[in-house]
Amino acid sequence: MDAAAILARARRDPRRGISTIAMADLADLGAGPLDALACGVTPAPWVRSAHSIDGAAQERLARARVAVVGAGGLGGYVIELLARMGVGFLRVVDGDAFEETNMNRQLLAEPATLGRSKAQVAQERLARIAPLCAVEAHSVFVDQANAAELLGGVDVVLDCLGGLDSRPLVHAACAAASVPVVAAAVAGWTVLVGAELPGKPGISLVWSDPFASDAEGQLGSLAPAVAMAASLQAAEAVRYLTTSRFALAGKVLHADLSACTFSIYHMSEDE
């Protein structure tokens, strides 16, 4: 890419002390966000992130490959947040379709999307709101036959599943592929969020008991708790993608929004 052409289209933002370029100008030049960042120019959608996410970190996000398993309550918010932060590639995996009972908490659930594939709806939304992010949609559930393919070849996996059934399989497949995981769970007003490095279990120990009850099924799932859990997941993923470190490796953050209390529990030795 001709750096001179990008610099000629860039505009200096004196208040923020950075040079920016509009998406339309990048498209007109046949350039992408990485071309702009290589010239020290920030694509306009990321200008408001620039003082907290510097150019080198933004480039790492733009090069990142992330898999999100589940595009419902947690996943809908996570996908949106990661795309808006500038993650360059998202693989969205969910074999489910939207139904009316999702509408109390799922960002992508609305009358127009009922009955439609959650993964496909997520892909279409990101094409509208975050065109700098490439999205690969898989309208399937993760199972033994496809886990290695769906969860491999990425920098981090976000476990946004509901219930307990498929979580052990996802975490085992990630460990086998040496891919770290950020997971969350919600039950009523309660939030659990944690991260796992390959070979170092953390939050998955919470649901390792095969006789454990499904708290979400008993207490429901409320929109404020879902949105908070997803925000914490996204923040932890961005932290890892930009610094190669988790804050919650081998730990579980427990939040009870009904009492506004927060605790962190050490599940295993972290790095």
ZIWOTA-V988723 format. One record per residue. SS is DSSP state (~ for helix, > for strand, _ for the rest). NEAR is the number of other C-alpha atoms within 12 Angstrom. D_LAST is the distance of its C-alpha to the last C-alpha in Angstrom with 1 decimal. Layout:
# ZIWOTA-V988723
SS_NEAR_D_LAST, SS_NEAR_D_LAST
This chain:
# ZIWOTA-V988723
__18_39.4, __17_41.8, ~_22_39.8, ~_16_43.0, ~_20_43.9, ~_35_40.6, ~_28_41.1, ~_19_44.7, ~_28_43.7, __28_40.9, >_24_41.7, >_21_40.5, >_18_39.2, __9_40.2, __12_38.7, __16_35.2, __16_35.7, >_26_34.7, >_28_36.8, >_34_36.8, >_35_38.5, __28_39.7, ~_28_38.8, ~_20_42.5, ~_23_42.7, ~_33_39.8, ~_19_41.5, ~_14_44.8, ~_24_43.4, __18_41.8, __27_38.4, __33_35.0, ~_42_32.3, ~_32_30.5, ~_28_33.9, ~_40_34.1, ~_37_30.7, ~_24_31.4, __29_34.5, __28_32.6, >_40_34.2, >_44_32.4, >_45_33.8, ~_30_35.5, ~_26_33.5, ~_35_30.4, ~_31_32.2, ~_22_31.2, ~_21_27.5, __28_28.0, __17_27.3, __17_23.8, __24_23.0, __22_24.4, ~_30_26.0, ~_23_23.2, ~_29_20.9, ~_39_23.9, ~_32_24.5, ~_30_21.0, ~_39_21.7, ~_37_25.2, ~_27_24.0, __33_21.4, >_34_22.2, >_44_21.2, >_50_22.5, >_53_23.4, >_49_24.6, __47_27.2, __48_29.4, __47_30.8, ~_47_29.7, ~_47_26.0, ~_48_26.4, ~_46_29.4, ~_38_27.7, ~_48_24.4, ~_57_26.5, ~_40_28.6, ~_32_25.8, ~_45_23.9, ~_42_27.3, ~_35_28.4, ~_40_25.2, __46_26.2, __43_24.1, __35_26.4, >_35_26.4, >_48_26.0, >_42_26.8, >_48_28.1, >_44_28.7, __38_31.0, __25_34.1, __29_35.4, >_29_38.1, __33_38.6, __22_40.8, ~_18_42.3, ~_19_40.0, ~_30_37.0, __22_38.7, __22_37.6, __31_34.0, __39_33.4, __31_33.7, __39_35.4, __32_37.8, __22_41.2, ~_16_44.8, ~_14_44.9, ~_25_41.8, __20_42.7, __21_43.0, __26_41.1, >_30_38.0, ~_40_34.9, ~_39_33.2, ~_32_36.4, ~_38_36.9, ~_45_33.4, ~_35_34.2, ~_25_37.5, ~_28_36.2, ~_35_33.6, ~_23_36.5, ~_17_38.3, ~_21_35.7, __31_33.2, __28_35.1, __35_32.5, __37_30.2, >_34_31.1, >_33_30.9, >_28_31.3, >_32_32.5, >_31_32.6, __25_34.8, __24_33.5, __31_31.4, __34_28.5, __24_29.7, __17_29.2, __14_31.5, __17_29.9, ~_30_26.2, ~_24_25.2, ~_21_27.3, ~_35_26.4, ~_41_22.6, __28_22.3, __22_22.6, __29_20.5, __35_17.3, >_47_16.2, >_52_18.2, >_52_19.1, >_54_20.4, __45_23.3, __39_25.4, __32_27.6, __27_28.2, __30_26.5, __21_28.4, __26_26.5, ~_36_22.9, ~_29_22.1, ~_27_23.7, ~_42_21.7, ~_46_18.3, ~_33_19.5, ~_30_20.9, ~_40_17.7, ~_27_15.8, ~_21_18.9, __25_18.8, __23_15.1, __33_15.0, >_43_12.4, >_52_14.2, >_57_14.8, >_55_17.3, >_53_19.8, >_47_22.8, >_40_25.8, >_32_28.6, >_26_31.3, __29_29.9, >_33_26.5, >_42_23.3, >_43_20.0, >_48_17.1, >_47_13.6, >_49_11.2, >_46_10.1, >_39_8.5, __26_11.2, __25_11.7, >_30_9.3, __34_12.0, __38_11.8, ~_37_14.9, ~_39_16.9, ~_27_17.3, ~_32_19.5, ~_27_22.1, __20_21.8, __14_25.0, __15_27.9, __10_30.2, __15_28.2, __17_30.4, __22_30.1, ~_22_29.7, ~_26_30.3, ~_17_33.6, ~_12_34.7, ~_17_33.7, __25_34.0, >_33_31.9, __30_32.7, ~_28_32.4, ~_28_30.7, ~_36_27.9, ~_42_27.5, ~_35_27.5, ~_35_24.9, ~_44_22.5, ~_44_23.0, ~_33_22.5, ~_37_19.1, ~_46_18.2, ~_44_19.7, ~_32_18.0, ~_38_14.5, ~_47_15.6, ~_41_17.1, ~_29_14.2, ~_32_12.2, ~_36_15.5, ~_29_16.2, ~_19_13.0, __21_10.7, __24_8.1, __32_8.3, __28_9.3, __40_9.7, >_38_7.0, __34_8.3, >_34_10.8, >_38_14.4, >_35_16.4, >_31_20.0, >_30_22.9, >_25_26.5, __24_28.7, __15_31.8, __10_30.9, __15_28.5, >_14_25.8, >_18_22.0, >_19_19.4, >_22_15.7, >_24_15.0, >_25_11.9, __23_12.5, __23_9.9, __18_6.9, __24_3.8, __20_0.0
